[in-house]
Each structure stands twice: as C-alpha cells, then as structure tokens.
Amino acid sequence: TLKQCSRCKLTLYCSAKCQKSNWPMHKKACAQKKADALPISNIKIASVSDTPAEQDARSK
C-alpha cells in the first residue's frame, strides 16, 4: 500500500523511508497545497440577484 502525506493528503509514497527522504523537497509544496485547500467556511457566497452594494453591505 502507498503511504500518503499526512499533512497535505495529496502526495503518495511507496514507503515511510521514501516519504522521510523526500520531505526536504516536498515541504514547501506541501505547505502550499495545504494553504490552497481552504475550508469551505472561508468561502463567501453571493446571490446572483444581489446588487454589488448589497453584497458589500453583507460582507462588512
């Protein structure tokens, strides 16, 4: 079975040894992948019927 990066959950490794040896190279990409995967609670949804002024008022 493949080992999954427990931080970003996107990179797979053939073993824990491979994962550990690749960590210095994977570290920056891993942090970026994790930042890109924002929780859905951070997403603001506007109704298509809202005017820009109504959207601005609600976001404050």
PyMOL commands that place a pseudoatom at each C-alpha (Angstrom):
pseudoatom trace, name=CA, resn=THR, resi=1, chain=A, elem=C, hetatm=0, pos=[0.000, 0.000, 0.000]
pseudoatom trace, name=CA, resn=LEU, resi=2, chain=A, elem=C, hetatm=0, pos=[1.086, 3.544, -0.694]
pseudoatom trace, name=CA, resn=LYS, resi=3, chain=A, elem=C, hetatm=0, pos=[1.807, 5.975, 2.122]
pseudoatom trace, name=CA, resn=GLN, resi=4, chain=A, elem=C, hetatm=0, pos=[0.033, 9.328, 1.994]
pseudoatom trace, name=CA, resn=CYS, resi=5, chain=A, elem=C, hetatm=0, pos=[1.486, 12.605, 3.194]
pseudoatom trace, name=CA, resn=SER, resi=6, chain=A, elem=C, hetatm=0, pos=[-0.442, 13.175, 6.417]
pseudoatom trace, name=CA, resn=ARG, resi=7, chain=A, elem=C, hetatm=0, pos=[-0.148, 16.948, 6.055]
pseudoatom trace, name=CA, resn=CYS, resi=8, chain=A, elem=C, hetatm=0, pos=[-1.385, 17.715, 2.523]
pseudoatom trace, name=CA, resn=LYS, resi=9, chain=A, elem=C, hetatm=0, pos=[-3.023, 14.330, 1.810]
pseudoatom trace, name=CA, resn=LEU, resi=10, chain=A, elem=C, hetatm=0, pos=[-2.092, 14.705, -1.881]
pseudoatom trace, name=CA, resn=THR, resi=11, chain=A, elem=C, hetatm=0, pos=[1.344, 13.113, -2.269]
pseudoatom trace, name=CA, resn=LEU, resi=12, chain=A, elem=C, hetatm=0, pos=[1.829, 9.357, -2.176]
pseudoatom trace, name=CA, resn=TYR, resi=13, chain=A, elem=C, hetatm=0, pos=[4.963, 7.401, -1.293]
pseudoatom trace, name=CA, resn=CYS, resi=14, chain=A, elem=C, hetatm=0, pos=[5.954, 3.763, -1.647]
pseudoatom trace, name=CA, resn=SER, resi=15, chain=A, elem=C, hetatm=0, pos=[7.252, 3.637, 1.932]
pseudoatom trace, name=CA, resn=ALA, resi=16, chain=A, elem=C, hetatm=0, pos=[7.835, 5.691, 5.064]
pseudoatom trace, name=CA, resn=LYS, resi=17, chain=A, elem=C, hetatm=0, pos=[11.549, 5.706, 4.186]
pseudoatom trace, name=CA, resn=CYS, resi=18, chain=A, elem=C, hetatm=0, pos=[10.837, 7.328, 0.795]
pseudoatom trace, name=CA, resn=GLN, resi=19, chain=A, elem=C, hetatm=0, pos=[8.492, 9.825, 2.431]
pseudoatom trace, name=CA, resn=LYS, resi=20, chain=A, elem=C, hetatm=0, pos=[11.097, 10.804, 5.007]
pseudoatom trace, name=CA, resn=SER, resi=21, chain=A, elem=C, hetatm=0, pos=[13.879, 11.158, 2.439]
pseudoatom trace, name=CA, resn=ASN, resi=22, chain=A, elem=C, hetatm=0, pos=[11.648, 13.315, 0.201]
pseudoatom trace, name=CA, resn=TRP, resi=23, chain=A, elem=C, hetatm=0, pos=[10.399, 15.602, 2.991]
pseudoatom trace, name=CA, resn=PRO, resi=24, chain=A, elem=C, hetatm=0, pos=[13.030, 18.375, 2.489]
pseudoatom trace, name=CA, resn=MET, resi=25, chain=A, elem=C, hetatm=0, pos=[11.943, 18.696, -1.160]
pseudoatom trace, name=CA, resn=HIS, resi=26, chain=A, elem=C, hetatm=0, pos=[8.225, 18.192, -0.510]
pseudoatom trace, name=CA, resn=LYS, resi=27, chain=A, elem=C, hetatm=0, pos=[7.992, 20.584, 2.463]
pseudoatom trace, name=CA, resn=LYS, resi=28, chain=A, elem=C, hetatm=0, pos=[7.351, 23.844, 0.535]
pseudoatom trace, name=CA, resn=ALA, resi=29, chain=A, elem=C, hetatm=0, pos=[4.962, 22.284, -1.971]
pseudoatom trace, name=CA, resn=CYS, resi=30, chain=A, elem=C, hetatm=0, pos=[3.140, 20.570, 0.879]
pseudoatom trace, name=CA, resn=ALA, resi=31, chain=A, elem=C, hetatm=0, pos=[2.586, 23.847, 2.737]
pseudoatom trace, name=CA, resn=GLN, resi=32, chain=A, elem=C, hetatm=0, pos=[1.264, 25.496, -0.438]
pseudoatom trace, name=CA, resn=LYS, resi=33, chain=A, elem=C, hetatm=0, pos=[-1.089, 22.588, -1.185]
pseudoatom trace, name=CA, resn=LYS, resi=34, chain=A, elem=C, hetatm=0, pos=[-2.453, 22.802, 2.340]
pseudoatom trace, name=CA, resn=ALA, resi=35, chain=A, elem=C, hetatm=0, pos=[-2.972, 26.574, 2.024]
pseudoatom trace, name=CA, resn=ASP, resi=36, chain=A, elem=C, hetatm=0, pos=[-4.773, 26.079, -1.283]
pseudoatom trace, name=CA, resn=ALA, resi=37, chain=A, elem=C, hetatm=0, pos=[-7.223, 23.694, 0.356]
pseudoatom trace, name=CA, resn=LEU, resi=38, chain=A, elem=C, hetatm=0, pos=[-9.102, 26.279, 2.434]
pseudoatom trace, name=CA, resn=PRO, resi=39, chain=A, elem=C, hetatm=0, pos=[-12.065, 25.130, 4.497]
pseudoatom trace, name=CA, resn=ILE, resi=40, chain=A, elem=C, hetatm=0, pos=[-15.429, 25.746, 2.884]
pseudoatom trace, name=CA, resn=SER, resi=41, chain=A, elem=C, hetatm=0, pos=[-16.369, 28.004, 5.822]
pseudoatom trace, name=CA, resn=ASN, resi=42, chain=A, elem=C, hetatm=0, pos=[-13.995, 30.643, 4.394]
pseudoatom trace, name=CA, resn=ILE, resi=43, chain=A, elem=C, hetatm=0, pos=[-15.946, 30.893, 1.137]
pseudoatom trace, name=CA, resn=LYS, resi=44, chain=A, elem=C, hetatm=0, pos=[-18.484, 33.701, 0.774]
pseudoatom trace, name=CA, resn=ILE, resi=45, chain=A, elem=C, hetatm=0, pos=[-21.441, 33.047, -1.497]
pseudoatom trace, name=CA, resn=ALA, resi=46, chain=A, elem=C, hetatm=0, pos=[-23.429, 35.878, -3.034]
pseudoatom trace, name=CA, resn=SER, resi=47, chain=A, elem=C, hetatm=0, pos=[-26.835, 35.537, -4.567]
pseudoatom trace, name=CA, resn=VAL, resi=48, chain=A, elem=C, hetatm=0, pos=[-26.945, 36.267, -8.285]
pseudoatom trace, name=CA, resn=SER, resi=49, chain=A, elem=C, hetatm=0, pos=[-29.881, 38.599, -7.620]
pseudoatom trace, name=CA, resn=ASP, resi=50, chain=A, elem=C, hetatm=0, pos=[-27.848, 40.765, -5.203]
pseudoatom trace, name=CA, resn=THR, resi=51, chain=A, elem=C, hetatm=0, pos=[-26.557, 44.094, -6.399]
pseudoatom trace, name=CA, resn=PRO, resi=52, chain=A, elem=C, hetatm=0, pos=[-22.880, 44.904, -5.742]
pseudoatom trace, name=CA, resn=ALA, resi=53, chain=A, elem=C, hetatm=0, pos=[-23.963, 47.336, -2.995]
pseudoatom trace, name=CA, resn=GLU, resi=54, chain=A, elem=C, hetatm=0, pos=[-25.967, 44.594, -1.241]
pseudoatom trace, name=CA, resn=GLN, resi=55, chain=A, elem=C, hetatm=0, pos=[-23.012, 42.221, -1.463]
pseudoatom trace, name=CA, resn=ASP, resi=56, chain=A, elem=C, hetatm=0, pos=[-20.667, 44.863, 0.014]
pseudoatom trace, name=CA, resn=ALA, resi=57, chain=A, elem=C, hetatm=0, pos=[-23.082, 45.627, 2.865]
pseudoatom trace, name=CA, resn=ARG, resi=58, chain=A, elem=C, hetatm=0, pos=[-23.385, 41.943, 3.784]
pseudoatom trace, name=CA, resn=SER, resi=59, chain=A, elem=C, hetatm=0, pos=[-19.616, 41.326, 3.752]
pseudoatom trace, name=CA, resn=LYS, resi=60, chain=A, elem=C, hetatm=0, pos=[-18.965, 44.041, 6.403]
for i in range(1, 60): cmd.bond("trace and resi %d" % i, "trace and resi %d" % (i + 1))
show_as sticks, trace
zoom trace
